[in-house]
Amino acid sequence: MRSVRQRGLTLMEVLIAVSLVGLMSIGILMSIRMGLNAMDKTNKRLMANRRLLGAQRILERLCQRRNDAGVDRADGRGEDQAAGRFLAGERGAGKQDREQQAPHGRPPG
């Protein structure tokens, strides 16, 4: 007969405990993996945003330099040059310039 103060665990208790620890470990590892994937996506977006911000700053500087130089037209001529050509009677010169600068095989525009 068994005594009242028996020590130790049954095999079934050990198997249940090991199974529970394994399930909890799998849950924790999946959570860590999801967190690392989210961090990787966030880092990629952050780097893309930083590149775009850098490009934006460069474009803003170029636009500021262009405005400081008095160049407001799309063809790169300053206001003084464009006004001088217009007053000199070269009204069609802008169209001719665009036709010369148009890529081959494409209509100017």
N, C-alpha and C positions, 0 to 999 in steps of 0.2 A: 504494500500500500504506500501511497505517496504521503510525504509529510506535508504539513501545512506551510512550512517555510521553504518551499522549493525555489531555487534560483535558476535564471536563464530564460531564454526565449525559444519559442517553438519555431520550426522552419517556416511555417506559414506567416508568422509575424515578421520575420526577417525579410521574406520575399515581398510582402506588402510595403514595408519600410523602404526597401531598395527601389521598388517601382515608383513610389511617391517621390523620392528624391530624384529619380531619373526624369519623371514628368516635369517636376519643378525646374530642373536644370535645362531641359529643352525649352520651356517657356521663357526662361531668362535669356538663353542664347538667341532665341528668335527676336526678343525685344531688343537686344544689343545689336543684332544684325539690321533690324529695321531702323534703329537710331543712326547707325553708321551710314546706311544708304541715304537717309534723309540729310545727314550732314554733308555727304558727298555731292548730292544735288544742289544743296544750298551753296556750297563752295563754288561749284561750277557757275551758278547764276551770279554769285558775287563777283567772280572774275570777269564774266561777260559784262556785267554792269560797270565794272571798273574800266574795262577797255572802251566801252561806249562813252563813259564820262570823259576819259582821256581824249577820245576823238572829238567829242563835243567841245572841250576846252580849246583844242587846236583850231577847230573851225571858228569858234568865237574870236580867238586871237587874230586869225586871218581876216575875218570880217571886220574886226575893229581896225586893223592896219589898213584894210582897203578903204574903210570909211574915213579914216584919218587922212588918207592920201587923196580924198575927194573923188574916188572912183565909185560911182553909183549905178552904172549901167551894166547890163549883163555881158556886153562885149568887151568890158575891161577898160573902156575909155573914160577919162575923167569928165566931169560936167563941163569944164572949160573947153576941152577939145571938141566935145559933141556940140556945144553951143556955137563954137567957132565954125565948124563945118556946116552947120545949119544956116548960119548967117551968110556964109560964103556961097550959098546956093547949091551945096552938095546934098540935096535931099535924098537922092537915090543911092548915095554911096553906102549907106548902111545895108541896103538890100544886096548890093553887089558884094560887100564884105562877107555877108552871111552865106552867099552862094559859093564864094571861094573857100570858106571854112567848112562847108558841109562835107560829110564823109562821102566817098565814092559810092554811087549806086543808090543813094538815098536822097529824097527831095529835101531841100533846105527847110528849116522850120524851127 
